Structures are given as C-alpha cells and as structure tokens.
Amino acid sequence: MHRRWEAFRVESKEEKDLLLTAKKSKLFQFKTQLDVFLPNNKGEVPDFKVKGGYGESSCSILLGDSNAMLAQIVLE
C-alpha cells in the first residue's frame, strides 16, 4: 500500500474516533491525487478523490472513482 494518512477526532488515536483515511492514488504521480476512505469503507473504491493542490492553484473533490465534482477550491 502507498503511504497512508489517518485523521482522528482531536487528541485521539482510537479506532472509534477515526474520521477518514487518505492515500496517494498512484505510487508515482505528477499531479497531487488522493483517495479518501471513510471508516466504514473496507473496499478498494474510495468515497472521495481529491485532485490538485497548493502548487496547482485549485483543488477538486470528486465523488468516489467518478468525475462527479462535489466541491472545488480555487486560489485567488
């Protein structure tokens, strides 16, 4: 598995307080892309996908493995 980050409720590391897990979509990538999994998702398809980043002036949040955009952040 690629490098993985886990987000917990403030000051907790307990499994019951896990909010989400994020990992790089691909081992090697030119643009930032993260797969985001909610705690009850034990499958391979992410709940959300985050594309973009600080150096790219925008960030998109997509639903699952689709191109359905839920939100977009644009640096002004």
N, C-alpha and C positions, 0 to 999 in steps of 0.2 A: 504494500500500500504506500502511496505517496505520503509526504509529510501531512500530518493531520493536526487541526486545532480543535479544542473543545471549549465551549463557552458555558459557564455555570452562573447561577444566581450569585449575587455579591457574597464574597467571603465563604464560598463553599466549594468543595470538590466531590461532594456526594453524588452518586448516580441519579438520585431522585431530583436533584437540582440542575441536571444537565438541560440546557436550553437548545443547543444545536452543536453539530459537528461540521467542520468545513475542511475540505482538502482540495489540492490542486486538481483540476480536471484531467490534466495530462502531465507526465513527468517532465517533458520539455515543452515549453510554450514561449512564444514571442510576445503575446499579449496576456495580461492577467485574466485568469478564468478560474473561479472556484465553484465546486459543487457543495451545496449546503443541505444537510440532512437534519430533520427534526428527530427528537429522541425515539419516537415510536417507529421510525422508518429503518428497517433492518435490511432493505433491499439494495440493489445497485443503482436504481434511478433516483437522482436527487429530488428533494422537494422544491428547491430553488437553485438557480445558477446565477452567479454574479460575474459579469464581464466588464472589463475596463479597470480603471484605477487612477491613482493620483497623477501619474505622468501622462495620462491619456485624456485628461480634461473632462471625462464623463464616465459614468458607471451605470450599467443597466442591470436590473434584477428581473430574471426570467422565471416563468413557471416550469418546474421540472426540467425535462430534457427538451422542451419545446422552444419556439421562438416567440411565445406569447409574453410580451413585456408587461410586468406588473408595476414597475417604477423605474425612473431614471433620475440620476443626479448629474447636474451639469455645473462645471466650474465657470463662474462668470468673471 
